C-alpha cells in the first residue's frame, strides 16, 4: 500500500513538472509561442474547412447552368440540320 502511494506521488510530481515546462517556455519566448499557436490554429482551420466544404460539395446535386442548357438545345437543333462531321467540328470549337 505504501509503495502504491509512493508511486502515485511520484507520478503526480512528474505530471506537475511536465505541465510547468511549457509554461516556462512560453514565458521565455512569448512571441514565438504566439506565432506557433497562430500557425497551428490556421492549419487546423484550413484542414477543417476543406473537409467540410468537400463533404458539402459531394452532397449537392449539380444542375446544369442556363448556358449549358441553352448549349444543349442549340446542339440538338443543329444536329437535325448539320452533318455529323460539321457538328463534331463545331463541338471542338466550343469545348
C-alpha positions in Angstrom: 0.0 0.0 0.0 2.9 2.4 0.9 4.6 1.5 -2.4 1.5 2.3 -4.3 1.1 5.7 -2.5 4.8 6.5 -3.3 4.3 5.6 -6.9 1.2 7.8 -7.1 3.1 10.7 -5.5 6.0 10.2 -8.0 3.6 10.2 -10.9 1.9 13.3 -9.6 5.2 15.1 -9.3 6.2 14.1 -12.9 2.8 15.4 -14.2 3.3 18.7 -12.4 6.8 19.1 -13.9 5.5 18.2 -17.3 2.9 20.9 -17.0 5.3 23.6 -15.8 7.8 23.1 -18.6 5.6 24.5 -21.4 4.6 27.4 -19.2 8.3 28.3 -18.7 8.9 28.1 -22.5 6.0 30.4 -23.1 7.3 32.9 -20.6 10.8 32.8 -22.1 9.6 33.0 -25.8 6.2 34.8 -25.9 6.3 35.9 -29.5 7.5 32.6 -30.9 4.9 30.8 -28.8 2.1 33.1 -30.0 3.2 32.7 -33.7 3.4 28.9 -33.3 -0.2 28.7 -31.8 -1.5 31.1 -34.5 0.1 28.9 -37.3 -1.3 25.7 -35.7 -4.8 27.3 -35.5 -4.6 28.4 -39.0 -3.6 25.0 -40.2 -6.3 23.2 -38.3 -8.8 25.8 -39.6 -7.8 25.1 -43.2 -8.0 21.4 -42.8 -11.4 21.5 -41.2 -12.8 24.0 -43.7 -11.5 21.9 -46.6 -13.0 18.8 -45.1 -16.4 20.4 -44.5 -16.5 22.1 -47.9 -15.6 18.8 -49.7 -18.3 16.8 -47.9 -20.9 19.5 -48.6 -20.0 19.6 -52.3 -20.4 15.9 -52.6 -23.9 16.1 -51.0 -25.3 18.6 -53.5 -26.5 17.5 -56.9 -25.2 19.9 -59.6 -27.8 21.1 -62.0 -26.7 22.4 -65.4 -26.5 26.1 -65.7 -28.6 28.2 -68.1 -25.7 28.4 -70.5 -25.3 24.6 -70.5 -29.0 24.1 -71.1 -29.0 26.6 -73.9 -25.9 25.0 -75.5 -27.6 21.5 -75.4 -30.7 23.0 -77.1 -28.6 24.6 -79.8 -26.6 21.4 -80.4 -29.9 19.5 -80.5 -31.4 21.9 -83.1 -28.2 21.9 -85.2 -27.9 18.1 -85.2 -31.0 18.0 -87.3 -29.5 20.4 -89.9 -25.7 19.9 -89.9 -23.8 16.8 -90.9 -22.2 14.8 -88.1 -18.7 15.8 -89.1 -19.7 19.5 -89.1 -21.4 19.1 -85.8 -18.3 17.4 -84.4 -16.2 20.3 -85.7 -18.5 22.8 -84.1 -18.3 21.0 -80.8 -14.5 21.0 -80.9 -14.5 24.8 -81.2 -16.9 25.3 -78.3 -15.3 22.9 -75.9 
